[in-house]
Amino acid sequence: MPAADPSTRLLTQAARRHGACLLGGSDEPHEELLALLWGPRFDREHALGLWAMAHRRQPVESLPVLPDLLAAADRFDQLPKADQHRLRRLVIRHRGMGCSTPV
């Protein structure tokens, strides 16, 4: 199996760094994350909606999330299809482990 694209690591690091702020208000954080990653392109509209909710809950903490979220969207869109799929499987596997947070 070929090595994952370095952008994959950057995406998972960003998710770890900002996941609690961005997805903390969700009853189903894994599903929210999968909604962002499921299509051939990152769902920016959904991401901005999640960020807006986070901003209402935690205005100061959410400020650094937005530029990283938009950068993550661009990185995801540039990933090879196999690496996009690998990220989706990672989220699904993590959910299957019974983890309450998606990253």
C-alpha atoms as an extended CHARMM CRD file, in Angstrom:
* protein
*
       103  EXT
         1         1  MET       CA              0.0000000000        0.0000000000        0.0000000000  PROA      1               0.0000000000
         2         2  PRO       CA              1.4430000000        3.4090000000       -0.9200000000  PROA      2               0.0000000000
         3         3  ALA       CA              2.2080000000        5.9010000000        1.8270000000  PROA      3               0.0000000000
         4         4  ALA       CA             -0.4880000000        8.4040000000        2.6550000000  PROA      4               0.0000000000
         5         5  ASP       CA             -0.2060000000       11.9010000000        1.2580000000  PROA      5               0.0000000000
         6         6  PRO       CA              1.4420000000       14.3010000000        3.7770000000  PROA      6               0.0000000000
         7         7  SER       CA             -1.7200000000       16.4090000000        3.5820000000  PROA      7               0.0000000000
         8         8  THR       CA             -3.6030000000       13.5310000000        5.1840000000  PROA      8               0.0000000000
         9         9  ARG       CA             -1.4950000000       13.9390000000        8.3120000000  PROA      9               0.0000000000
        10        10  LEU       CA             -2.0620000000       17.6940000000        8.3040000000  PROA      10              0.0000000000
        11        11  LEU       CA             -5.8070000000       17.1230000000        8.0820000000  PROA      11              0.0000000000
        12        12  THR       CA             -5.8820000000       14.6850000000       10.9770000000  PROA      12              0.0000000000
        13        13  GLN       CA             -3.7520000000       17.0500000000       13.0780000000  PROA      13              0.0000000000
        14        14  ALA       CA             -6.1310000000       19.9360000000       12.3540000000  PROA      14              0.0000000000
        15        15  ALA       CA             -9.0970000000       17.7430000000       13.2800000000  PROA      15              0.0000000000
        16        16  ARG       CA             -7.4640000000       16.8540000000       16.5910000000  PROA      16              0.0000000000
        17        17  ARG       CA             -6.6400000000       20.4840000000       17.2790000000  PROA      17              0.0000000000
        18        18  HSD       CA            -10.0760000000       21.9260000000       16.4510000000  PROA      18              0.0000000000
        19        19  GLY       CA            -12.5000000000       18.9920000000       16.5690000000  PROA      19              0.0000000000
        20        20  ALA       CA            -13.7410000000       19.6580000000       20.0930000000  PROA      20              0.0000000000
        21        21  CYS       CA            -14.5500000000       23.2920000000       19.3130000000  PROA      21              0.0000000000
        22        22  LEU       CA            -16.0900000000       22.6170000000       15.9190000000  PROA      22              0.0000000000
        23        23  LEU       CA            -18.0350000000       19.4620000000       16.7750000000  PROA      23              0.0000000000
        24        24  GLY       CA            -18.5150000000       19.8590000000       20.5280000000  PROA      24              0.0000000000
        25        25  GLY       CA            -22.1740000000       20.7810000000       20.2090000000  PROA      25              0.0000000000
        26        26  SER       CA            -23.0450000000       17.7870000000       18.0400000000  PROA      26              0.0000000000
        27        27  ASP       CA            -24.8430000000       14.6660000000       19.2280000000  PROA      27              0.0000000000
        28        28  GLU       CA            -23.2210000000       12.7560000000       16.3380000000  PROA      28              0.0000000000
        29        29  PRO       CA            -19.7530000000       14.2570000000       15.7670000000  PROA      29              0.0000000000
        30        30  HSD       CA            -18.5350000000       11.3770000000       13.5900000000  PROA      30              0.0000000000
        31        31  GLU       CA            -21.4810000000       11.8120000000       11.2460000000  PROA      31              0.0000000000
        32        32  GLU       CA            -20.8430000000       15.5490000000       11.0610000000  PROA      32              0.0000000000
        33        33  LEU       CA            -17.2220000000       14.9170000000       10.1400000000  PROA      33              0.0000000000
        34        34  LEU       CA            -18.2190000000       12.3100000000        7.5670000000  PROA      34              0.0000000000
        35        35  ALA       CA            -20.6830000000       14.7920000000        6.0630000000  PROA      35              0.0000000000
        36        36  LEU       CA            -17.7390000000       17.1170000000        5.4290000000  PROA      36              0.0000000000
        37        37  LEU       CA            -15.6540000000       14.3840000000        3.8020000000  PROA      37              0.0000000000
        38        38  TRP       CA            -18.1750000000       12.1600000000        2.0580000000  PROA      38              0.0000000000
        39        39  GLY       CA            -18.3040000000       13.6830000000       -1.3970000000  PROA      39              0.0000000000
        40        40  PRO       CA            -15.5540000000       14.2170000000       -3.9380000000  PROA      40              0.0000000000
        41        41  ARG       CA            -15.1030000000       17.7380000000       -2.5180000000  PROA      41              0.0000000000
        42        42  PHE       CA            -15.0680000000       19.0000000000        1.0650000000  PROA      42              0.0000000000
        43        43  ASP       CA            -18.5220000000       20.3290000000        1.9910000000  PROA      43              0.0000000000
        44        44  ARG       CA            -17.6390000000       23.9360000000        2.7510000000  PROA      44              0.0000000000
        45        45  GLU       CA            -21.2340000000       25.0320000000        3.2420000000  PROA      45              0.0000000000
        46        46  HSD       CA            -21.7550000000       22.4340000000        5.9620000000  PROA      46              0.0000000000
        47        47  ALA       CA            -18.3770000000       23.3120000000        7.4920000000  PROA      47              0.0000000000
        48        48  LEU       CA            -19.2630000000       26.9930000000        7.6920000000  PROA      48              0.0000000000
        49        49  GLY       CA            -22.5640000000       26.0860000000        9.3590000000  PROA      49              0.0000000000
        50        50  LEU       CA            -20.7100000000       24.0270000000       11.9720000000  PROA      50              0.0000000000
        51        51  TRP       CA            -18.2680000000       26.8660000000       12.4940000000  PROA      51              0.0000000000
        52        52  ALA       CA            -21.0900000000       29.4020000000       12.9190000000  PROA      52              0.0000000000
        53        53  MET       CA            -22.6430000000       27.2430000000       15.6390000000  PROA      53              0.0000000000
        54        54  ALA       CA            -19.2590000000       26.8600000000       17.3360000000  PROA      54              0.0000000000
        55        55  HSD       CA            -18.7350000000       30.6180000000       17.1110000000  PROA      55              0.0000000000
        56        56  ARG       CA            -22.0380000000       31.2490000000       18.8880000000  PROA      56              0.0000000000
        57        57  ARG       CA            -21.0420000000       28.8140000000       21.6710000000  PROA      57              0.0000000000
        58        58  GLN       CA            -17.3790000000       29.8210000000       21.9680000000  PROA      58              0.0000000000
        59        59  PRO       CA            -16.6850000000       33.0760000000       20.1260000000  PROA      59              0.0000000000
        60        60  VAL       CA            -13.0500000000       33.4710000000       21.1550000000  PROA      60              0.0000000000
        61        61  GLU       CA            -12.0450000000       29.8070000000       20.9230000000  PROA      61              0.0000000000
        62        62  SER       CA            -13.6010000000       29.4300000000       17.4690000000  PROA      62              0.0000000000
        63        63  LEU       CA            -11.7110000000       32.2890000000       15.7920000000  PROA      63              0.0000000000
        64        64  PRO       CA             -8.5490000000       30.3210000000       14.9260000000  PROA      64              0.0000000000
        65        65  VAL       CA            -10.6820000000       27.4250000000       13.6840000000  PROA      65              0.0000000000
        66        66  LEU       CA            -12.0180000000       29.1990000000       10.5930000000  PROA      66              0.0000000000
        67        67  PRO       CA             -8.7560000000       29.6870000000        8.6520000000  PROA      67              0.0000000000
        68        68  ASP       CA             -7.6520000000       26.1530000000        9.5020000000  PROA      68              0.0000000000
        69        69  LEU       CA            -11.0490000000       24.8060000000        8.4330000000  PROA      69              0.0000000000
        70        70  LEU       CA            -10.8160000000       26.5240000000        5.0510000000  PROA      70              0.0000000000
        71        71  ALA       CA             -7.2300000000       25.3070000000        4.6070000000  PROA      71              0.0000000000
        72        72  ALA       CA             -8.3710000000       21.7640000000        5.4690000000  PROA      72              0.0000000000
        73        73  ALA       CA            -11.0660000000       22.0110000000        2.8140000000  PROA      73              0.0000000000
        74        74  ASP       CA             -8.4890000000       22.9470000000        0.1840000000  PROA      74              0.0000000000
        75        75  ARG       CA             -6.1370000000       20.1630000000        1.3150000000  PROA      75              0.0000000000
        76        76  PHE       CA             -8.9070000000       17.5580000000        1.1960000000  PROA      76              0.0000000000
        77        77  ASP       CA             -9.9090000000       18.6080000000       -2.3140000000  PROA      77              0.0000000000
        78        78  GLN       CA             -6.3030000000       18.2080000000       -3.4800000000  PROA      78              0.0000000000
        79        79  LEU       CA             -5.8490000000       14.7380000000       -1.9920000000  PROA      79              0.0000000000
        80        80  PRO       CA             -5.7680000000       11.7130000000       -4.2620000000  PROA      80              0.0000000000
        81        81  LYS       CA             -9.0810000000        9.8330000000       -4.1690000000  PROA      81              0.0000000000
        82        82  ALA       CA             -7.4590000000        6.9290000000       -2.3050000000  PROA      82              0.0000000000
        83        83  ASP       CA             -6.3330000000        9.2420000000        0.5000000000  PROA      83              0.0000000000
        84        84  GLN       CA             -9.7640000000       10.8640000000        0.6820000000  PROA      84              0.0000000000
        85        85  HSD       CA            -11.2430000000        7.4050000000        1.0900000000  PROA      85              0.0000000000
        86        86  ARG       CA             -8.6070000000        6.5130000000        3.7030000000  PROA      86              0.0000000000
        87        87  LEU       CA             -9.7070000000        9.5100000000        5.8040000000  PROA      87              0.0000000000
        88        88  ARG       CA            -13.3430000000        8.4320000000        5.5970000000  PROA      88              0.0000000000
        89        89  ARG       CA            -12.4260000000        4.9080000000        6.7070000000  PROA      89              0.0000000000
        90        90  LEU       CA            -10.4120000000        6.3440000000        9.5930000000  PROA      90              0.0000000000
        91        91  VAL       CA            -13.4570000000        8.2560000000       10.8670000000  PROA      91              0.0000000000
        92        92  ILE       CA            -15.7030000000        5.1920000000       10.4410000000  PROA      92              0.0000000000
        93        93  ARG       CA            -13.2000000000        2.9800000000       12.2500000000  PROA      93              0.0000000000
        94        94  HSD       CA            -12.8850000000        5.4970000000       15.0840000000  PROA      94              0.0000000000
        95        95  ARG       CA            -16.6840000000        5.6510000000       15.4320000000  PROA      95              0.0000000000
        96        96  GLY       CA            -16.7970000000        1.8540000000       15.5230000000  PROA      96              0.0000000000
        97        97  MET       CA            -14.3780000000        1.8520000000       18.4390000000  PROA      97              0.0000000000
        98        98  GLY       CA            -17.0170000000        3.6510000000       20.4770000000  PROA      98              0.0000000000
        99        99  CYS       CA            -15.0590000000        6.8880000000       20.7960000000  PROA      99              0.0000000000
       100       100  SER       CA            -17.2110000000        9.8690000000       21.6610000000  PROA      100             0.0000000000
       101       101  THR       CA            -15.1330000000       12.3890000000       19.7540000000  PROA      101             0.0000000000
       102       102  PRO       CA            -14.3290000000       11.9430000000       16.0760000000  PROA      102             0.0000000000
       103       103  VAL       CA            -10.5890000000       12.4020000000       16.2980000000  PROA      103             0.0000000000
